[in-house]
């Protein structure tokens, strides 16, 4: 009685609850005269209903679990889409040297072998002497550069500078490594100017000055370029050899 009153707030609700109770009592009275066979059938039906309730609960749990997995997969798809956008951006902004045209691999080569990092290949001149180029900065090296040093520079910007630096090296040393007999008067004059940059400290080394970077690599040594050179020095890609006089040589390490 108290439980009914607690659930009901109006006379109509109390009337409905009592009507349900009366209907239930009538059903029980009708079933009280049931024979043994009917009672067993009713008991069996009751057990089947209980089993169905258990199965329905398991099904609801499976649906709930499935919905949670769907949400997880949707989040994973969003993350993968974000990664794909980043990879597309990196691919579009990588220097051309990162995407060489490769020959078809031999069948004997393990198809699962992966290239760990990309290294710039030395250019070969007519006298078969190779030009040592600056190695590209790896992602790990760039991430280890202090924030105050790299500022707003991006990984792709630094390696774009490296590519232009290597272009300047190649243009400069292709001329320097030519035989003097092959040089035209204008080339010989330029060759002598470049030779004058060398000293005992630069022997067997490959370097560029600010003029070389401007003339052969289309690089102007403004504040941004000097900051990138600072990053490259930190990464061990280049070092400076100064003097005599105001000349500064940026030497490949």
Order of alpha helices (4+ residues) and beta strands (2+ residues): alpha-alpha-alpha-beta-beta-alpha-alpha-alpha-alpha-beta-alpha-alpha-beta-beta
